[in-house]
Amino acid sequence: MRCDASVVVTVPRFFSQNIVEKFLADKAGWILRKVEYFKRHPQILRIGRGRREYKKLKNQTVAFVKEKIAEINKLYNFSFNRICVKNHRSRWGSCSKKGNLNFNYRIFHLPVELAEYIVAHELCHLRELNHSKSFWSLVARAIPDYKVLRKKLKKVIL
């Protein structure tokens, strides 16, 4: 399923036509619902292509994230432990109690302002491990329009 509402079926070579047709028939309702969804929401962006792309882009993403952390953290001067880039399926980033910052490699595909919002968001969790008013005030110091960017980010599908 692509965000332009087209459907692409990719199967291993050894799959017979009958298996593919049965699968499509079994999933027809779900496929049609998703096609309708993407027709109604054409502005949604889906990025990333899986493990091969992750391996290819991981080092570039680490360098990109470290650069953004260095820029944004000048404002905060937070200390942190480790920076990791992972192939998450459902989150852009996370911050652990130990001060480890984790980012999805797909951040590399985002417009810079969205990537900077994610970096600032995770940096602020070093001080506030919640989404309280204090947390959002910290985010606003680096990203004053974080509310707009947060809405844009919700339209991107991992």
LOLUM-995996 format. One record per residue (C-alpha): residue number from 1; residue in one letter; x, y, z. Coordinates in steps of 0.02 Angstrom, whole numbers, padded with zeros to 5 digits. Layout:
BEGIN
NUM; A; X; Y; Z
...
***
This chain:
BEGIN
1; M; 00000; 00000; 00000
2; R; 00069; 00167; -00049
3; C; 00012; 00337; 00011
4; D; -00044; 00380; -00166
5; A; -00177; 00243; -00141
6; S; -00093; 00121; -00260
7; V; -00067; -00060; -00209
8; V; 00093; -00155; -00242
9; V; 00106; -00341; -00210
10; T; 00281; -00408; -00182
11; V; 00301; -00594; -00151
12; P; 00441; -00721; -00150
13; R; 00473; -00804; -00318
14; F; 00414; -00974; -00257
15; F; 00238; -00910; -00217
16; S; 00111; -00972; -00341
17; Q; -00017; -00860; -00423
18; N; -00153; -00954; -00325
19; I; -00074; -00911; -00157
20; V; -00062; -00727; -00204
21; E; -00241; -00721; -00267
22; K; -00305; -00808; -00109
23; F; -00209; -00685; 00001
24; L; -00279; -00536; -00095
25; A; -00455; -00606; -00085
26; D; -00438; -00636; 00103
27; K; -00371; -00459; 00131
28; A; -00482; -00370; 00003
29; G; -00586; -00279; 00134
30; W; -00432; -00213; 00224
31; I; -00349; -00163; 00060
32; L; -00502; -00067; 00002
33; R; -00518; 00023; 00170
34; K; -00335; 00076; 00159
35; V; -00354; 00134; -00022
36; E; -00503; 00241; 00029
37; Y; -00406; 00309; 00179
38; F; -00260; 00365; 00072
39; K; -00377; 00441; -00057
40; R; -00456; 00544; 00083
41; H; -00286; 00592; 00158
42; P; -00169; 00622; 00011
43; Q; -00057; 00736; 00115
44; I; 00003; 00590; 00222
45; L; 00182; 00543; 00188
46; R; 00252; 00369; 00213
47; I; 00440; 00349; 00222
48; G; 00566; 00212; 00238
49; R; 00592; 00048; 00150
50; G; 00650; -00078; 00279
51; R; 00806; -00165; 00340
52; R; 00914; -00143; 00184
53; E; 00884; 00044; 00184
54; Y; 00915; 00051; 00372
55; K; 01086; -00030; 00352
56; K; 01128; 00087; 00208
57; L; 01077; 00247; 00299
58; K; 01119; 00208; 00480
59; N; 01292; 00290; 00482
60; Q; 01232; 00444; 00388
61; T; 01086; 00459; 00508
62; V; 01199; 00445; 00660
63; A; 01307; 00587; 00593
64; F; 01153; 00692; 00552
65; V; 01075; 00665; 00724
66; K; 01239; 00703; 00814
67; E; 01254; 00865; 00717
68; K; 01076; 00916; 00761
69; I; 01101; 00870; 00944
70; A; 01259; 00976; 00951
71; E; 01167; 01125; 00874
72; I; 01010; 01114; 00980
73; N; 01095; 01064; 01142
74; K; 01193; 01228; 01141
75; L; 01031; 01302; 01207
76; Y; 01006; 01172; 01344
77; N; 01179; 01104; 01385
78; F; 01105; 00937; 01439
79; S; 01220; 00790; 01467
80; F; 01172; 00621; 01397
81; N; 01244; 00448; 01388
82; R; 01230; 00366; 01217
83; I; 01154; 00406; 01048
84; C; 01082; 00261; 00947
85; V; 00995; 00252; 00780
86; K; 00873; 00108; 00763
87; N; 00744; 00040; 00643
88; H; 00589; 00071; 00750
89; R; 00420; 00030; 00678
90; S; 00314; 00149; 00780
91; R; 00417; 00290; 00855
92; W; 00530; 00430; 00799
93; G; 00636; 00433; 00954
94; S; 00650; 00395; 01137
95; C; 00750; 00442; 01290
96; S; 00789; 00319; 01429
97; K; 00807; 00352; 01615
98; K; 00992; 00317; 01591
99; G; 01005; 00464; 01471
100; N; 01016; 00362; 01311
101; L; 00944; 00448; 01158
102; N; 00871; 00337; 01023
103; F; 00814; 00393; 00852
104; N; 00729; 00310; 00706
105; Y; 00840; 00306; 00551
106; R; 00693; 00375; 00451
107; I; 00724; 00543; 00533
108; F; 00852; 00563; 00393
109; H; 00710; 00571; 00265
110; L; 00612; 00707; 00354
111; P; 00614; 00892; 00316
112; V; 00748; 00971; 00427
113; E; 00623; 01065; 00536
114; L; 00535; 00902; 00583
115; A; 00699; 00815; 00620
116; E; 00752; 00961; 00730
117; Y; 00586; 00952; 00823
118; I; 00614; 00766; 00859
119; V; 00791; 00797; 00920
120; A; 00737; 00940; 01033
121; H; 00592; 00835; 01097
122; E; 00706; 00692; 01149
123; L; 00836; 00809; 01221
124; C; 00703; 00887; 01332
125; H; 00660; 00716; 01399
126; L; 00832; 00716; 01479
127; R; 00763; 00846; 01601
128; E; 00578; 00798; 01600
129; L; 00535; 00614; 01570
130; N; 00353; 00660; 01538
131; H; 00246; 00775; 01431
132; S; 00205; 00903; 01565
133; K; 00190; 01091; 01542
134; S; 00372; 01105; 01599
135; F; 00423; 00984; 01462
136; W; 00332; 01079; 01325
137; S; 00405; 01243; 01389
138; L; 00578; 01168; 01368
139; V; 00537; 01111; 01191
140; A; 00469; 01285; 01149
141; R; 00636; 01365; 01194
142; A; 00718; 01279; 01045
143; I; 00565; 01252; 00935
144; P; 00438; 01392; 00961
145; D; 00320; 01322; 00828
146; Y; 00328; 01144; 00896
147; K; 00137; 01128; 00894
148; V; 00130; 01155; 00706
149; L; 00276; 01036; 00677
150; R; 00200; 00905; 00791
151; K; 00041; 00907; 00685
152; K; 00143; 00890; 00525
153; L; 00240; 00744; 00599
154; K; 00078; 00653; 00639
155; K; 00041; 00651; 00453
156; V; 00200; 00553; 00418
157; I; 00183; 00364; 00425
158; L; 00330; 00260; 00481
***
